[in-house]
Amino acid sequence: SDYSSALPDLELDDEIDTMHVDPVTDSAIPIQRTQSLIIGSEQEAKPVIVDSTAEVLVIREEVLKEMEERKQQVRDTKAWIQNGLMTVVGFGVMAYLQTLEAVAGGQ
């Protein structure tokens, strides 16, 4: 090709002799050419494009449902931790008040 002088020209040229003369037998042997990968891939059956919109919507709904379940789990965990902390604080306040009452009442 005319665009790339650094790369060898891999295009077929009809003027090139495709016969090779074997010096031992002095007979002409045809040169074997390999097929390009592009030619092979063009001949392969192309995959059928399926309308995947319905499948994508189903997957989207599943993901949204899982996200909502995860958010609910996080909310439940936060509520459990908050209830536990409030119990500890309430117990501490009650202990403080009882200690304060005992110290003040004993005078």
C-alpha positions, 0 to 999 in steps of 0.5 A, a space after each residue: 500500500 502507498 500509506 506505509 513505507 515502513 511495513 512490508 506490502 502484504 497485499 497480493 500481487 498478480 504479477 508475482 510468479 507463484 511457481 517455485 522451481 525445486 533445484 533437486 528435481 528441477 520441477 515447478 512446485 506451486 507456492 502455498 499461500 496461507 489464508 488471512 485471519 480476516 478472510 476466515 473471520 468473515 466466513 464465520 457465522 455471525 452471532 445473532 443479535 438478540 433484543 436484550 432490553 427485556 433481559 437488561 430490565 430484569 437484571 436492573 430490577 434485581 439489582 435495585 431490589 438487592 440494593 434496597 434490601 442492603 439499605 434496609 439491612 444497614 438501617 436495621 443494623 444502625 437501629 440495633 447499635 443505636 438502641 444498644 448505645 442508648 441502653 448503655 447510656 441509660 444504665 450509666 445515668 441510672 447508676 450515676 443518679 443512684 450513686 449521687 442519691 446515696 452520697 447526698 442522702 448519707 450526709 
